[in-house]
Amino acid sequence: MTKIKAVSFSIILISILAPALGVAQQTPQSLADAELPSLVGIYKDIHTHPELSGFEERTAALIAKELRAAGCQVTEHVGKYENSKHKAYGVVGVMKNGDGPTVLVRTDTDALPVKEETGLPYASKVVAKNDDSKDVPVMHACGHDTHIAAFIGTARALGKLKNQWHGTIVFVAQPAEEIGTGARALLKDGLYDRFGKPNFALCFHDKADIEAGHIGVTEGYTSANVDSVDVTVRGVGGHGGYPHKIKDPIVLAAEIINAWQTIVSRENNPLDPVVLTVGSIHGGTKHNIIPDEVKMQITVRTYKPEVRERVLADIDRIAKGCAAAAGIPAELAPIVSVPKDLVAVATYNNPELTKRLVAVWKKSLGDKNVEMVDPTMGGDDFSEYSLPDHSIPAVYFHFGAVDPAKIAESRQTGKELPTLHSSKFAPVAEPTIRTAIIGMTTAVLDLTKK
Amino acid sequence: MNSRPFLILLLSMWIAPFILAQQTPQSFADAELPSLLTIYKDLHSHPELSTKEQRSAEIVAKELRGAGCEVTENFGKYDNPSWKCYGVVGVMKNGTGPTVLVRAEMDSLPVQEQTGAPYGSKVTMTGVNGKEVPVMHACGHDIHMAALIGTARALARLKDRWHGTIIFIGQPAEEAVGGAHAMLNAGLYERFGRPDYALALHDDAEIEAGKIGIAEGYTQANVDSVDVTVKGIGGHGAYPHKIKDPIVLSAEIINAWQTIASRENNPLDPVVVTVGSIVGGTKHNIIPDEVKMQVTVRTYKPEVRERVLAAIDRIAKGCATAAGLPSDKMPEVNVLKKEAVNATYNNPELTKRVTTSLKGALGDNNVIHKDPVMGADDFSDFSLPDHSVPGCMFHVGAVDPAKVAESKKTGVPLPSLHSGKFLPLPEPTLRTSVVGMTSTVINLTKK
């Protein structure tokens, strides 16, 4: 009897203590595992229903619902665009947990005008109207769907791990990253005035050449300043048989393009990365008429602000110098126009913060699963959250999205893997999302730990 | 009975042959000028695009018939079988003797007339691209047709001064290129006889009306149209090391092509390589897979032509190789055979004879040297590829001398051929054309 009583008592005691013990044992890892089936469901749903930049209505509503359920105070329709066609679908979820640091966690929510060719059962068949009211296929070809799922997973985990941190987490679901206007629209709408200026800003991005399960990060500049430059080279058109009576803008444009190559090779410190790409050139209508002008569209990628300024000035100087050399009169000098706003400002990973997080990840994911990766000349407007003077320390890190077997195969065969923005890019969902949740949750926990 | 009417009749019978004997190309041109001016202005008001010269051809045919020619209409066969060819052939026979071909073009251009002339064209037609375009005789083919008719009328009345056969040609589709080829292709020389000489005139937008310009040897160029597709491997504009950029490669090719004229060519042989259009890419940050270029090539000598076309191909492929393009991504270089025009070669001996007769008819001062140009005219086809039919084209001034003087003083260029503002000064231009062509034909066929 006593024996039975004692056993019963122990069972009762265990059942009473169990939840408390269980909570104490919960970790970002165990929560990620537990939430994974639900999050993969969300991921597939978003993947099937991608939305173009400035049109993220359904996605924003879904995120708002999930953040609310995770315990956030949610504000929808945040953002102020200059383009009147775009509605503000920014979502901000604030999770409060007493006094402590404020950490901003950002996901992007928009998809791309790409026709999906992955063959996945949950592949997108969506066609939507773009800014010009043209029907275009739409696909999450940049993996923002994995970001959203991991972002919700992080909110759920942090909601359940409140005993391990204190402070405020500002979850920002940002639209229009692909066109470079979303972050600016949120800040312009008073993001920091309304929800507090963060002590740290974090964001993650899937990567198409890192194994799922791994995190990759760069110290310092990790993505580039992006500028779009329009150039109109002017000449004096005429009959193609009488070159001496005209000024040929096509030969001049060719000379300018070649001379621009020296911006990288001769005018630049070889340690400062610079890309100058002429993405389009259009001039003339037929063989035997020399046109009056040639139009070019250029993308310029740099890291440092002073390098950016010099390169933009070089583009202008070289174009006008070549025109002067070709004998073009001053009133027909090339028109070089740089839009006032950059497409994207370079993202700068605060070195101290990066070192700190690398140590955190090595502990939570294992030493071998954290790689230092090269910076890219791609752009991301996450940089905006650091403010122009980088006064808010930020880290933008990558999580691998590729089946390790495929990476090994690609190395062996030399065949390139599908890149981000490719119609064939398909992240391997479970390990990718799991690693992203663990990476982000452990990072936030470290920055807000008690 | 009053004998005065009889006396007058007798007198006129006696005087008439005397007047006829005194008739000259000059006096005929003066007498016919009012009628020719009316025809010219009518043609100017009713221009027709290349291959659509139905009305113009009917007028030319009617007038040649009126002048005593045996006329064949709708003569010619285009490569495109759905086009009707409005070629006109008028044969004027006058016993045995040499055969001379005299050619005038009938088509006009998709240009909006801006001359302000009371007889200016207000015509629009459906152009090659299916779009409605304004149409204008901006190259003076209306002058050429009126002069052809005037020459036929004069030669008909001067039959005692020449012998042989004159073949008058109303040629369609000179501007579009293909009219001369269409007529020769339909058996022009087999049906109407192979000429001993081929002649043509063209109005000139820089020479004073009343004067004629002429040159020996090559006067207009071989024209070749070349389509070039430069291939690369496109990708993201931020990752230049992962792609092969066809825009930078095209720029290198264009610059390297400049050395065809400057370094590979005998400086005495004129060469033009013009890239008339370059199209590649859609936006700033995507490197495209290819760039397309359209090139026009102008040369005189056949061997220079061949070398230049080969150099365009060699340089494009060499630059691509230097840029590391794989061999399956070499530039495609296509010479468009159907659009090619051969150079006009003024047979030197014939040109000397023509110059002599022009000087005799117009005065030494009114016949000047005209520099050859790199423009083109398919009149060259009538000489045949081996130049075995001696040909000569001369250029009739069409500009008010006061305007030529003003342009020289101010430096403001005169409206060029093909300009919406080009308007010949009709009377002296037509008169000089009729006198020049008639006296030249008579010189080549004189008894």
Chai-1 contact restraints between the chains, C-beta under 6 A:
chainA,res_idxA,chainB,res_idxB,connection_type,confidence,min_distance_angstrom,max_distance_angstrom,comment,restraint_id
A,S228,B,H284,contact,1.0,0.0,6.0,A-B,restraint_1
A,G240,B,T274,contact,1.0,0.0,6.0,A-B,restraint_2
A,G240,B,G276,contact,1.0,0.0,6.0,A-B,restraint_3
A,G240,B,T296,contact,1.0,0.0,6.0,A-B,restraint_4
A,G241,B,V272,contact,1.0,0.0,6.0,A-B,restraint_5
A,G241,B,R298,contact,1.0,0.0,6.0,A-B,restraint_6
A,G241,B,M374,contact,1.0,0.0,6.0,A-B,restraint_7
A,G241,B,G375,contact,1.0,0.0,6.0,A-B,restraint_8
A,P243,B,V272,contact,1.0,0.0,6.0,A-B,restraint_9
A,I250,B,V275,contact,1.0,0.0,6.0,A-B,restraint_10
A,I250,B,I278,contact,1.0,0.0,6.0,A-B,restraint_11
A,V251,B,I254,contact,1.0,0.0,6.0,A-B,restraint_12
A,A254,B,A251,contact,1.0,0.0,6.0,A-B,restraint_13
A,A254,B,I254,contact,1.0,0.0,6.0,A-B,restraint_14
A,A254,B,N255,contact,1.0,0.0,6.0,A-B,restraint_15
A,I257,B,V248,contact,1.0,0.0,6.0,A-B,restraint_16
A,I257,B,A251,contact,1.0,0.0,6.0,A-B,restraint_17
A,N258,B,A251,contact,1.0,0.0,6.0,A-B,restraint_18
A,V275,B,A238,contact,1.0,0.0,6.0,A-B,restraint_19
A,V275,B,P240,contact,1.0,0.0,6.0,A-B,restraint_20
A,T277,B,G237,contact,1.0,0.0,6.0,A-B,restraint_21
A,T277,B,I287,contact,1.0,0.0,6.0,A-B,restraint_22
A,V278,B,I247,contact,1.0,0.0,6.0,A-B,restraint_23
A,G279,B,G237,contact,1.0,0.0,6.0,A-B,restraint_24
A,G279,B,G281,contact,1.0,0.0,6.0,A-B,restraint_25
A,G279,B,K283,contact,1.0,0.0,6.0,A-B,restraint_26
A,G279,B,H284,contact,1.0,0.0,6.0,A-B,restraint_27
A,G279,B,N285,contact,1.0,0.0,6.0,A-B,restraint_28
A,G279,B,I286,contact,1.0,0.0,6.0,A-B,restraint_29
A,S280,B,G281,contact,1.0,0.0,6.0,A-B,restraint_30
A,S280,B,T282,contact,1.0,0.0,6.0,A-B,restraint_31
A,I281,B,I247,contact,1.0,0.0,6.0,A-B,restraint_32
A,I281,B,I278,contact,1.0,0.0,6.0,A-B,restraint_33
A,I281,B,G280,contact,1.0,0.0,6.0,A-B,restraint_34
A,H282,B,V279,contact,1.0,0.0,6.0,A-B,restraint_35
A,G283,B,I278,contact,1.0,0.0,6.0,A-B,restraint_36
A,G284,B,G276,contact,1.0,0.0,6.0,A-B,restraint_37
A,G284,B,S277,contact,1.0,0.0,6.0,A-B,restraint_38
A,T285,B,S277,contact,1.0,0.0,6.0,A-B,restraint_39
A,K286,B,G276,contact,1.0,0.0,6.0,A-B,restraint_40
A,K286,B,Q294,contact,1.0,0.0,6.0,A-B,restraint_41
A,H287,B,S225,contact,1.0,0.0,6.0,A-B,restraint_42
A,H287,B,G276,contact,1.0,0.0,6.0,A-B,restraint_43
A,H287,B,Q294,contact,1.0,0.0,6.0,A-B,restraint_44
A,H287,B,T296,contact,1.0,0.0,6.0,A-B,restraint_45
A,N288,B,G276,contact,1.0,0.0,6.0,A-B,restraint_46
A,N288,B,T296,contact,1.0,0.0,6.0,A-B,restraint_47
A,I289,B,G276,contact,1.0,0.0,6.0,A-B,restraint_48
A,I290,B,T274,contact,1.0,0.0,6.0,A-B,restraint_49
A,Q297,B,K283,contact,1.0,0.0,6.0,A-B,restraint_50
A,Q297,B,H284,contact,1.0,0.0,6.0,A-B,restraint_51
A,I298,B,H284,contact,1.0,0.0,6.0,A-B,restraint_52
A,T299,B,G237,contact,1.0,0.0,6.0,A-B,restraint_53
A,T299,B,H284,contact,1.0,0.0,6.0,A-B,restraint_54
A,T299,B,N285,contact,1.0,0.0,6.0,A-B,restraint_55
A,R301,B,A238,contact,1.0,0.0,6.0,A-B,restraint_56
A,M377,B,A238,contact,1.0,0.0,6.0,A-B,restraint_57
A,G378,B,A238,contact,1.0,0.0,6.0,A-B,restraint_58
